[in-house]
Amino acid sequence: MNKPDWIIRIVAVPPGEAPLWVRQKWVGLDLPVARYSGCRKFLTMGVLSLPRSMLAQWLAMFRGRAELIAGYAVEAGSRHSEGCVAAAVRTELAWW
């Protein structure tokens, strides 16, 4: 399915481990949906609790520490999404 014009608009503060003020900056962003991507389920881990090595990530998955979330893949490397995110997260970069 080709969806070159589909976007995901963040309309509420998303859940997550990042501080509230960082997550609040995401509200209002428009992120383009990845081409040929449909709604699917993704295994996710928190930004702070994510194990650093690939082996540790696999072990965490098998131990049930990953969460299954339904959603759409977005084009994180596109010019459009980079511009949106860059404008919104200038002050949040210090947190990372």
N, C-alpha and C positions, 0 to 999 in steps of 0.2 A: 504494500500500500504506500503510495507516494504522497507525502503531505508537506510540500515545501513551504506552505504558508501557515501551518499550524503552530501555535505558540502555547506555552504554559504561562499563565499569569498567576503570580503568587498573591493571593488575596487576604491571607491571614498569616500570623506569625507561625512558622513551622516548628514542629517539635524537634528536639535534638539536645546535644550536650553543650553546644556553644552558648555563651552568655546571652541572656535575653536581649540586650541592646544590639548584639551582632545579628541575631535572628530577626529582630524588628527591621533592620535595614533591608532585608530581602523583600519585604512587602512592597508590592507594586512593580516588581521586576517582570519583564516579559522574556522568556527563554524559548528559543525555537526547538520544536520537537525534531528528533533525529529522523532522517529520511528512512522510509521502510520500517518504521517502528510502530508497533501497536501497543496497547495496554498489556503489560505482563507483570510478573512478580520478580522481584529482585531480592537477593540476600544482602542485608545491610548490617553495618556495625557503626558504632558511634565514633565521632571524630577524635574524642579523647581516649576512649576505651579500645580503639582499634589496635590490635597487636602489630608490632613494627615489622616482623619478618613474615614472609609468605608461609613458612611452616607453622608459625604460631597462629596465623589467620586460619589455616586449614584446620588446625586442632580446635580452635575456638568454634568453627562451624560445626564440627562433629560433636562438640560438647553442648551444642544448642545455644551458643551465645550470640549467634547471628539472628536477626529478625527478618521475616519475610514481609515485604512491603509491595503493594500493587501500585503501579504508576507507569509513566512514560519516560523513555530515555530522551535527554535533551542534548543539543549540539554544544558541548562545553567549549570546543575549540573554534567555533565560528566567530567571525568578526562581530556579528550582531550580539551574541551572548557575551563576548569579552567586553564589548563597550558598555553593555548594561551593567554587568557585574563590576567593572572597573569604576564606573561612576558611583555605584552604591557602596562599595567597600573600601574606599580609600582610607578611612579612619580605622576600619576593622583589620587592616593588614597588620597593624601592630599587635593585635591579639594573637595572630598566628605565630 
